[in-house]
Amino acid sequence: YGRTLSPQEVALLFGGDLGEGEPGKLVLNGGTLDVSASNYAVNVGGDFENNGGVFEARQGTVNLIGGNQTINSSNTFYNLAKDISSGFNEPQMLTFGSGSTTTISNNLTLTGASGAELSLVSSASGKAWNISVGGTAALSYLAVSDSNNTGATLTPANSTDGGGNTNWNLNAPDTPANLGPEDYTDGSYGTDTTPTLTFDLSDPDAGTTVGYQIQIDNDSDFSSPVVDYTSGLDAQGSFSFTVGQDTGSGSYATGSSGQTLSDGTYYWRVKAIDVGNYESAYTAANGGNAAFSVDTTGPTTPDQPSPAASPTADTTPSWSWGASTDDGAGLGSPAYPVEW
């Protein structure tokens, strides 16, 4: 608009019918659109097109309530929101003018849904659009491309990287590495029922915090884990998990603090999860083979050997005895060291 609005146009503006010639489109060709000291919300069903006017955001909210929409030029908003998580069953697009800068001095909300992702794109593919958020960013189910974020790192959940982005966390973490200790990654036997397992976590996005999900199972397919724990987030580096540890900032899906492992053979695997809820693939200890065994039960004493001790000229004597039993990991091989 390049003129004073009539009362009827103000009523349309308040109701969300914002444009000349195209319902829902807001066009500023000059002058000032001021949300006033009352900080009225502005609901835009079409494009937000500023061709030389002034938008006075104050502490108001601009809600982009349409499907595919465009912000063609540089603007400063206080709160900006576009939520297509309901009412839409296919992806929509929010286009920013290439070279433009969208500044949100307070909060930004951009939300899609599974199967209805919101794409953030440049009006000219391969040419960046700029964004800066001064407050909280609630972002999910986005597909972002050609964006230069000049503020704090933006981390949308369940989103994809279309390329050409700066200062966005859109990458899955690396798969966990350096699983250990060796006795718990090579099939060894031990008596510890609360073993501590170690691994390293990293992420291609420097500075991004990461956590992990670890599973321990007595089946190689992990169909019935005895431990399934997801940690809180921490700085990238070396991590450890001890069976039976306190829940802390994480959570148990299976298992609990204070638990111990029963005698038996176990497999374990771990995956990384970062602050954007992106996940790596699992890394399985010992290549998916049995990782370790717990054996706290000793075998029973074998019966007295027969025949009893007596002088003999036999240079290849034989003895027999009643077998031992072991309710834990079973007898070793060889099971009976013999001394005479």
C-alpha positions as CSV (number, residue, x, y, z in Angstrom):
1,Y,0.0,0.0,0.0
2,G,1.3,3.5,-0.9
3,R,-1.6,5.4,0.8
4,T,-3.7,5.8,3.8
5,L,-6.0,2.8,4.3
6,S,-9.8,3.2,4.4
7,P,-11.7,1.8,7.3
8,Q,-13.0,-1.0,5.1
9,E,-9.4,-1.9,4.2
10,V,-8.3,-1.8,7.8
11,A,-11.2,-4.2,8.6
12,L,-9.9,-6.5,5.8
13,L,-6.4,-6.2,7.1
14,F,-7.5,-7.2,10.6
15,G,-9.4,-10.2,9.2
16,G,-6.5,-11.4,7.2
17,D,-7.6,-10.4,3.6
18,L,-4.5,-8.2,3.1
19,G,-3.9,-7.4,-0.6
20,E,-5.0,-5.5,-3.6
21,G,-6.0,-7.9,-6.4
22,E,-4.9,-11.1,-4.6
23,P,-6.7,-12.2,-1.5
24,G,-4.4,-12.6,1.5
25,K,-1.4,-10.8,-0.1
26,L,0.2,-7.9,1.7
27,V,1.9,-5.3,-0.5
28,L,3.8,-2.3,0.9
29,N,4.7,0.1,-2.0
30,G,5.4,3.0,0.4
31,G,4.3,4.6,3.6
32,T,4.3,2.8,7.0
33,L,2.3,-0.2,8.3
34,D,2.4,0.1,12.1
35,V,1.0,-2.6,14.3
36,S,0.5,0.2,16.8
37,A,1.1,0.3,20.6
38,S,-1.6,-2.4,20.9
39,N,0.8,-4.8,19.0
40,Y,-1.9,-6.2,16.8
41,A,-1.1,-9.5,15.1
42,V,-0.9,-9.5,11.3
43,N,-2.2,-12.6,9.6
44,V,-1.0,-12.9,6.0
45,G,-2.5,-15.5,3.7
46,G,-0.4,-14.7,0.7
47,D,2.9,-13.1,0.0
48,F,4.5,-10.5,2.3
49,E,5.7,-8.1,-0.4
50,N,7.6,-4.9,0.7
51,N,8.6,-2.7,-2.2
52,G,9.8,0.3,-0.4
53,G,7.3,0.7,2.5
54,V,8.1,0.5,6.2
55,F,6.8,-2.2,8.4
56,E,6.8,-1.1,12.1
57,A,6.8,-4.4,13.9
58,R,6.9,-3.1,17.5
59,Q,6.2,-6.2,19.6
60,G,3.6,-7.7,17.3
61,T,3.4,-11.0,15.5
62,V,3.2,-11.7,11.8
63,N,1.5,-15.0,11.1
64,L,2.0,-16.5,7.7
65,I,-1.2,-18.6,7.4
66,G,-1.1,-19.6,3.7
67,G,0.5,-22.4,1.9
68,N,3.3,-21.4,-0.5
69,Q,4.3,-17.9,0.4
70,T,7.1,-15.4,-0.3
71,I,8.9,-12.7,1.7
72,N,10.4,-10.8,-1.2
73,S,12.7,-8.3,0.5
74,S,14.5,-7.3,3.8
75,N,12.3,-6.9,6.8
76,T,12.5,-6.8,10.5
77,F,9.8,-8.7,12.5
78,Y,9.3,-9.0,16.2
79,N,7.7,-12.4,16.1
80,L,7.3,-14.3,12.9
81,A,5.4,-17.6,12.6
82,K,4.4,-20.1,9.9
83,D,2.9,-23.4,11.1
84,I,1.6,-25.9,8.5
85,S,1.6,-28.9,11.0
86,S,-2.2,-29.0,10.7
87,G,-4.4,-28.2,7.8
88,F,-1.9,-29.2,5.1
89,N,-1.2,-32.7,3.8
90,E,1.6,-32.0,1.4
91,P,4.8,-29.9,1.5
92,Q,4.7,-26.1,1.3
93,M,7.3,-23.5,0.5
94,L,8.4,-20.3,2.1
95,T,10.5,-18.3,-0.4
96,F,12.9,-15.5,0.6
97,G,14.2,-12.9,-1.8
98,S,17.8,-13.7,-2.7
99,G,20.2,-11.3,-1.0
100,S,17.5,-10.2,1.4
101,T,17.8,-10.2,5.2
102,T,15.0,-11.3,7.4
103,T,15.6,-10.2,11.0
104,I,13.5,-11.5,13.8
105,S,14.2,-9.6,16.9
106,N,12.3,-11.9,19.2
107,N,10.8,-15.4,18.4
108,L,10.7,-17.4,15.2
109,T,8.3,-20.3,14.7
110,L,8.5,-22.4,11.5
111,T,6.8,-25.7,11.7
112,G,5.9,-28.4,9.2
113,A,4.9,-32.0,9.7
114,S,5.9,-35.5,8.5
115,G,4.8,-35.6,4.9
116,A,4.1,-31.9,5.0
117,E,7.5,-30.4,5.3
118,L,8.1,-26.6,5.0
119,S,10.8,-25.7,2.6
120,L,12.8,-22.5,3.1
121,V,14.3,-21.5,-0.2
122,S,15.8,-18.6,-2.1
123,S,14.0,-16.9,-4.9
124,A,17.1,-17.6,-7.0
125,S,18.5,-21.1,-6.5
126,G,22.1,-21.0,-5.3
127,K,22.0,-17.4,-4.2
128,A,21.8,-16.9,-0.4
129,W,19.1,-15.3,1.7
130,N,20.0,-14.1,5.1
131,I,18.3,-14.6,8.5
132,S,19.0,-13.6,12.1
133,V,17.0,-14.5,15.1
134,G,17.4,-12.7,18.4
135,G,15.1,-14.8,20.6
136,T,13.9,-18.4,20.6
137,A,13.6,-20.4,17.4
138,A,11.0,-23.2,17.4
139,L,11.8,-25.1,14.2
140,S,10.8,-28.6,12.9
141,Y,10.2,-30.5,9.8
142,L,11.9,-28.1,7.5
143,A,13.9,-28.4,4.3
144,V,16.4,-25.6,4.2
145,S,18.6,-24.4,1.3
146,D,20.7,-21.4,0.5
147,S,20.4,-19.8,3.9
148,N,23.0,-17.7,5.6
149,N,22.2,-17.5,9.3
150,T,24.1,-14.6,10.8
151,G,22.8,-15.2,14.4
152,A,23.1,-18.1,16.8
153,T,23.1,-21.5,15.3
154,L,19.7,-22.7,14.3
155,T,18.8,-26.4,15.0
156,P,15.5,-27.5,13.5
157,A,14.3,-31.0,14.5
158,N,13.5,-33.7,11.9
159,S,14.7,-31.5,9.0
160,T,16.9,-31.8,5.9
161,D,19.8,-29.9,4.4
162,G,19.2,-28.8,0.9
163,G,22.7,-27.4,0.6
164,G,24.2,-23.9,0.6
165,N,23.5,-23.3,4.3
166,T,25.6,-21.5,6.8
167,N,25.3,-21.8,10.6
168,W,22.4,-24.3,10.5
169,N,22.7,-27.7,12.3
170,L,21.1,-30.0,9.8
171,N,23.5,-33.0,9.8
172,A,23.2,-36.3,11.6
173,P,26.0,-37.1,14.0
174,D,28.8,-39.5,13.2
175,T,28.4,-43.2,14.1
176,P,30.0,-43.9,17.5
177,A,33.6,-45.0,17.4
178,N,36.2,-46.6,19.7
179,L,33.9,-49.0,21.5
180,G,35.5,-50.5,24.6
181,P,36.9,-51.6,26.9
182,E,38.4,-54.6,25.0
183,D,37.1,-57.2,27.5
184,Y,33.6,-56.0,26.5
185,T,34.1,-56.0,22.8
186,D,35.9,-59.3,22.1
187,G,33.6,-61.9,23.6
188,S,35.5,-62.3,26.9
189,Y,34.1,-63.7,30.1
190,G,34.0,-61.7,33.3
191,T,32.3,-61.6,36.7
192,D,31.3,-57.9,36.7
193,T,27.5,-57.6,36.6
194,T,27.6,-53.8,36.2
195,P,30.1,-53.3,33.5
196,T,31.1,-49.9,32.2
197,L,31.0,-49.5,28.4
198,T,32.9,-46.7,26.6
199,F,32.7,-45.0,23.2
200,D,33.4,-41.7,21.4
201,L,30.7,-39.4,19.9
202,S,31.2,-36.7,17.4
203,D,29.2,-34.5,15.0
204,P,30.1,-32.8,11.7
205,D,28.5,-29.6,13.1
206,A,31.2,-28.2,15.4
207,G,30.0,-27.3,18.9
208,T,26.8,-29.3,18.6
209,T,25.9,-31.2,21.8
210,V,25.3,-35.0,21.4
211,G,23.9,-37.9,23.4
212,Y,23.4,-41.6,22.8
213,Q,21.0,-44.5,22.9
214,I,22.6,-47.8,24.1
215,Q,21.0,-51.2,24.0
216,I,22.3,-54.4,25.7
217,D,20.6,-57.7,24.7
218,N,21.2,-61.4,25.1
219,D,19.9,-61.8,21.5
220,S,22.0,-60.6,18.5
221,D,18.9,-59.1,16.9
222,F,18.2,-56.8,19.9
223,S,14.6,-57.9,19.8
224,S,14.4,-58.0,23.6
225,P,17.0,-55.7,25.2
226,V,17.6,-55.9,28.9
227,V,19.0,-52.4,28.8
228,D,17.7,-49.6,26.5
229,Y,18.9,-46.2,27.8
230,T,18.9,-42.8,26.1
231,S,21.2,-40.2,27.6
232,G,21.0,-36.4,27.9
233,L,23.1,-34.1,25.8
234,D,26.7,-33.2,26.4
235,A,29.8,-31.9,24.6
236,Q,31.3,-34.2,21.9
237,G,34.0,-36.5,23.0
238,S,34.3,-39.7,25.2
239,F,31.2,-41.1,26.8
240,S,30.5,-44.1,29.1
241,F,27.6,-46.0,30.3
242,T,27.5,-48.2,33.4
243,V,24.8,-50.9,33.8
244,G,22.6,-49.8,36.6
245,Q,23.7,-46.2,36.6
246,D,21.3,-43.4,37.8
247,T,18.9,-42.1,35.2
248,G,20.4,-38.7,35.4
249,S,19.2,-36.4,32.5
250,G,18.4,-39.5,30.4
251,S,15.7,-42.1,30.5
252,Y,15.3,-45.9,30.5
253,A,13.0,-47.6,28.0
254,T,14.1,-50.9,29.4
255,G,16.2,-51.5,32.5
256,S,16.6,-49.2,35.5
257,S,19.1,-47.7,37.9
258,G,20.5,-50.3,40.3
259,Q,20.0,-53.2,37.9
260,T,22.6,-55.9,37.4
261,L,23.2,-58.4,34.5
262,S,22.4,-62.0,35.0
263,D,24.9,-64.7,34.0
264,G,24.9,-65.1,30.2
265,T,26.3,-63.8,26.9
266,Y,25.5,-60.3,25.8
267,Y,25.6,-58.1,22.7
268,W,25.5,-54.3,22.8
269,R,25.2,-51.4,20.4
270,V,25.1,-47.6,20.6
271,K,24.0,-44.7,18.3
272,A,24.5,-41.0,18.6
273,I,21.7,-38.4,18.8
274,D,22.3,-34.6,18.6
275,V,20.5,-31.6,19.8
276,G,18.4,-31.5,16.6
277,N,17.2,-35.0,17.2
278,Y,19.2,-36.3,14.3
279,E,20.5,-39.8,14.7
280,S,23.4,-41.8,13.5
281,A,23.3,-45.5,12.6
282,Y,24.1,-48.0,15.4
283,T,27.6,-49.2,16.0
284,A,27.6,-52.8,17.3
285,A,30.4,-54.0,19.6
286,N,32.5,-56.8,18.2
287,G,31.0,-56.4,14.7
288,G,27.6,-57.7,15.9
289,N,29.1,-60.9,17.4
290,A,28.8,-61.7,21.1
291,A,30.5,-58.8,22.9
292,F,31.0,-60.3,26.4
293,S,29.7,-62.9,28.9
294,V,29.0,-62.6,32.6
295,D,29.8,-65.6,34.7
296,T,29.5,-65.3,38.4
297,T,28.6,-69.0,39.2
298,G,31.4,-71.5,39.7
299,P,31.1,-75.1,38.7
300,T,30.3,-77.9,41.2
301,T,33.2,-80.0,42.4
302,P,33.7,-83.2,40.3
303,D,33.3,-86.6,42.1
304,Q,36.4,-88.5,43.4
305,P,38.4,-89.9,40.5
306,S,38.4,-93.6,40.0
307,P,40.3,-95.8,40.5
308,A,41.7,-94.5,43.7
309,A,45.4,-93.8,44.0
310,S,47.4,-97.0,44.1
311,P,50.8,-98.2,42.7
312,T,50.7,-99.2,39.1
313,A,53.2,-100.0,36.3
314,D,50.8,-98.6,33.7
315,T,52.5,-95.7,31.9
316,T,49.2,-94.5,30.4
317,P,46.8,-94.6,33.3
318,S,43.1,-93.6,32.9
319,W,40.8,-92.1,35.5
320,S,37.1,-91.3,35.4
321,W,34.9,-89.2,37.7
322,G,31.4,-87.8,38.0
323,A,31.0,-84.6,35.9
324,S,30.8,-81.1,37.3
325,T,27.9,-78.8,36.4
326,D,27.8,-75.1,35.9
327,D,24.5,-73.1,36.0
328,G,26.2,-70.0,34.8
329,A,28.2,-69.8,31.6
330,G,28.8,-73.5,31.5
331,L,32.1,-75.5,31.7
332,G,35.1,-74.3,29.9
333,S,37.1,-76.2,27.3
334,P,39.1,-78.1,28.5
335,A,36.9,-78.4,31.6
336,Y,39.1,-80.5,33.9
337,P,42.8,-79.7,34.4
338,V,44.3,-82.9,35.8
339,E,47.4,-83.1,38.0
340,W,49.2,-86.2,39.4
